[in-house]
Amino acid sequence: MTNEPARLAQQIDELQGSMLAMECFVNSLAGALSPDARQVVQALHATETAAFRSALRNSTAPQATVDAFERDVGRAVTILGQPAE
């Protein structure tokens, strides 16, 4: 019999490491954007965020998932800035 909690903990740790690596990659891409490209990405991010918020609101996603989504959207907005009105 395997140690299921230990296996799950390892998978979570691996996912966290993968997410951190992806965040580093995305942060470096965002830092390299020209002002014009940044505006496009800001607008696309706002549109995608709104769509995912709607999907989450109509789903059975755990509150922890919603909270993590909102936290990371906030971090992305801090990096990218707000789209122009």
N, C-alpha and C positions, 0 to 999 in steps of 0.2 A: 504494500500500500504506500502511495506517495504522500509526501507532506504537502497537502493542498494549500494551506495558508502560506507556507514558505514559497511555493511556486508562484502563487498570485502576487506576493510581495515582490518577488524578483521581476515579474512582468511589469508591475507598476513602476518599479525603479527604472527598468529599461525604457518604458514609455516616457518617464520624466526626463531621462537623459536625451532621448530623441527629440522631445519637445524643446529642450534647452538648445540643442544644436540647431534646430530649425529656427528658433527665435534669433540666434546669432546670425544665421544666414539672412533672414528677412530684414533684420536691423541693418546689416551691412548693405543690402540692396536699397533699402529706404534712404540710407545716407548718401548713396551715389546718384539719387534721382536729380535730374535737372528741375528747375522751378516749374516748367511746363508739365513735365512728366509727373511731378509731385501732385499737381492739381488734378490730373487725370486719375491717379491712384487714390487720392482723397475721395473723389466723387464715387469711384467704383467701390471703394471700401464702405462708404456710407450706404450705398445701395445694397451691397451684399449683407451688411450688418442688419439693415432693416428687414431683409428677407429672412435671414436666419432667426432674428428675434420673433418674427411672426410664426415661423415654423416651431420654434421652441415653445412659444406661448400655447400652441395648439397640440403639443406633444405630451407625452408622459415622462419627459426627461426629469431626472432627479434635480432637486434644487441646487445641489452642489455643481452640477453641470452648467446650469443657468448662471450661477454665481461666477464660476470660472470663465465662462464666455464673456460676461460683462466686465470682469477684471481685465481680461486680455484685450478686449476691444478698447478699453480705456488706455491701456499701455500702448496699443497701436496708434491711437489718436494722439497720444503724447509724442510719439515718434514722428508721425506724419503731419500733425496739425489738423485743424478743422477745415473741411472744404469751404470754399468761398460761397457766400449766400447769393 
